[in-house]
Amino acid sequence: MKIIIGTKNPAKISAVKKAFVETEAEFLSLDIPSEVSDQPFSDDETIQGAINRAQGALEQGNGDLGIGLEGGVQESKHGLLIVNWGALAAKGREPIIAGGARILLPEEVAARLRAGEELGPVMEDFSNKENVRKKEGAIGIFTNGFIKRDEMFTHIVKLLVGQYTYQINRE
């Protein structure tokens, strides 16, 4: 099986490989644009970014499956939440979607995002660390390392693969 990952982000690539650890597969990662805002600001926009990456990966990589993963934020009455979505694309099928963990961002971070900044650079400034989005992610910072970005995305990819195998086993 050839699995095309619609990103070059190491945390997301690691997540996909961990989710398929028991599958004999060839992996190819491509830099596929999300075609949404650099900082998606809703579930719908974040989902669309994941779908665009999955479908673009499938088409450009000529694989069996395309996986797209996208992080964003969603406003709620409690404050601004981190959201993460994934999509799985397979030829001749509607994309499958799944979402992951959500936590509230501290107001000092949320305010900067509402003002137009992107979470990745804000987190680097906030944490005094480099490449946060490629390592532990905001989720890792704000859970004190209990959950890292690749772990969170691994859960999402497992939800995608589980749905996909359920569908093909019913045929």
C-alpha positions in Angstrom: 0.0 0.0 0.0 1.3 3.5 -0.9 0.3 6.2 1.6 0.8 9.8 0.6 1.0 12.3 3.5 0.1 15.8 2.6 2.7 17.6 4.6 6.5 17.8 5.3 5.8 18.5 9.0 7.8 15.8 11.0 5.2 15.6 13.8 2.4 14.8 11.3 4.6 12.4 9.3 5.4 10.5 12.5 1.8 10.3 13.5 0.8 8.7 10.2 3.6 6.2 10.3 2.7 5.3 14.0 -0.9 4.8 13.0 0.0 2.4 10.2 2.7 0.6 12.1 1.1 -2.8 11.5 0.5 -2.2 7.8 3.1 -3.0 5.2 3.2 0.4 3.5 5.4 2.8 1.5 5.1 6.4 2.7 5.7 9.5 0.7 5.3 13.0 2.2 4.5 15.9 -0.1 4.1 19.6 0.7 0.4 20.0 -0.2 -1.2 23.3 0.4 -4.2 23.4 2.7 -5.9 26.1 0.5 -7.3 27.6 3.7 -6.0 30.4 5.9 -2.5 30.0 7.4 -4.4 30.1 10.7 -7.7 28.3 10.3 -10.3 29.8 12.6 -13.1 27.3 12.7 -13.8 23.6 12.6 -15.1 23.9 9.1 -12.1 25.7 7.8 -9.7 23.3 9.6 -11.6 20.3 8.2 -11.5 21.7 4.7 -7.7 22.2 5.0 -7.3 18.5 6.0 -9.5 17.4 3.1 -7.6 19.5 0.6 -4.3 18.1 1.8 -5.6 14.5 1.7 -7.1 14.8 -1.8 -4.1 16.8 -3.1 -1.7 14.1 -1.7 -3.7 11.3 -3.3 -3.7 13.1 -6.6 -0.1 14.3 -6.7 1.4 11.3 -5.1 -0.5 8.7 -7.1 -0.9 6.5 -4.0 -3.6 4.3 -2.5 -4.4 6.6 0.3 -3.9 10.3 0.9 -3.8 11.7 4.5 -4.2 15.3 5.4 -3.8 16.7 8.9 -4.7 20.3 9.9 -4.5 22.3 13.1 -6.7 25.3 13.8 -8.7 27.1 16.4 -12.4 27.4 17.2 -14.0 30.1 19.2 -16.4 29.0 22.0 -18.2 30.6 24.8 -15.4 29.4 27.1 -12.6 30.9 24.9 -10.4 29.9 22.0 -9.9 26.2 21.6 -7.1 24.3 19.8 -8.7 22.0 17.2 -7.1 19.3 15.0 -8.7 17.5 12.1 -7.6 14.8 9.7 -8.9 13.5 6.4 -8.3 10.3 4.5 -8.8 10.2 0.8 -9.1 7.1 -1.4 -9.8 6.8 -5.1 -13.6 6.8 -5.8 -14.6 7.5 -2.2 -15.8 10.5 -0.2 -13.1 11.7 2.2 -13.3 10.4 5.7 -12.8 12.9 8.5 -11.9 12.7 12.2 -11.1 15.3 14.9 -8.9 15.2 17.9 -8.4 16.7 21.4 -9.4 20.2 22.2 -8.1 22.4 25.0 -8.5 26.1 25.8 -5.7 28.4 24.9 -4.5 30.9 27.5 -6.1 34.3 26.9 -2.7 36.0 26.2 -2.2 33.5 23.3 -5.8 33.6 22.1 -5.8 37.4 21.9 -2.8 37.4 19.6 -4.5 34.9 17.3 -7.7 37.0 17.2 -5.5 39.9 16.2 -4.3 38.0 13.1 -1.2 36.1 14.2 -0.6 32.4 13.5 -0.4 29.9 16.4 3.0 28.5 15.4 5.0 31.7 15.7 3.0 32.8 18.7 3.9 29.6 20.5 7.6 30.0 19.6 7.5 33.5 21.2 5.4 32.3 24.1 7.5 29.3 25.0 10.9 30.6 23.9 11.3 27.5 21.8 11.9 26.9 18.1 9.8 24.8 15.8 7.1 24.1 18.3 4.7 23.2 15.5 7.2 20.5 14.3 7.8 19.1 17.7 5.5 19.1 20.8 3.0 21.6 19.5 0.9 23.9 21.6 -0.8 20.9 23.0 2.5 19.7 24.3 3.3 23.0 25.9 -0.1 23.5 27.5 -0.3 19.9 28.8 3.2 20.1 30.2 4.4 17.3 27.9 1.6 14.8 28.8 0.3 14.9 25.2 2.6 15.8 22.2 1.4 16.9 18.8 2.4 13.6 17.1 0.5 11.6 19.7 -2.6 13.7 19.2 -2.4 13.3 15.4 -1.7 9.6 15.7 -5.1 9.3 17.5 -6.8 11.1 14.6 -5.1 9.0 12.0 -6.2 5.8 13.8 -9.8 7.2 13.8 -9.4 7.7 10.0 -8.0 4.2 9.4 -10.5 2.6 11.6 -13.4 4.2 9.7 -11.8 3.3 6.4 -11.3 -0.4 7.3 -14.9 -0.5 8.6 -16.2 0.8 5.3 -14.1 -1.6 3.1 -14.9 -4.6 5.3 -18.7 -3.9 4.8 -18.3 -4.1 1.0 
